[in-house]
Amino acid sequence: MSRFCVNSPDLFCFICGLYSPKSQKNPDNALLTKCYRSRLKQWNLLQPDVCVTAYRKRHNSYVDFYSKDGDLIYCNNVVGLLAKLGHQNLADEWILFIDSSKTSLKAVLLHIGNQFPSIPVAYGAQFT
């Protein structure tokens, strides 16, 4: 039996067994995740201890810390961002790393002890 999932928003999805009309712009991700997990386990494609989650909107709590100016996206409140991530704003523990070329720019904060992941503070592309 072949498996087939239609990604068109006005058709039936054969994996989860749900019909999603075009008018439903924001389907319930939790419901779809449960359906996918159930169907994949039913087909023995997942181990019993596998956790299936959806993170489509995890960035929303950080949107206010960033601004966009043309092709450049930058952090407008580094102190607030660090506080939101649970870090103290200690200047002697973080360094700014900038990588640039003729067409792009990336800037991240790096923890000196490598105990925390890097924090993006600026990104720009397609500079001419």
C-alpha angles and dihedrals in degrees: 000000000000121000120225132176122192112216095193110116094223098052139074119272110223095200099056097022094230131132112219115191122209090247091066098078097169109040118195103269092196091056093046091047091053090048094050092046092048094048094046091049090047089056090047092242094127132056113241092248096052115119117212118199139165122224104176096135103034091115094061094088090058100045094093091060093062134065133191124221111177107303093344123094115189141170110257096187114034094167091053092045092052090049091049089052090050097251128128118238097245109157092200092060099052132056129194114237117195123191117184142163135174091284108028145038130199127178126183137171112238123199109234094222093044089234093127133041121258118273117220112227103167140016132175132168140182097032111167 
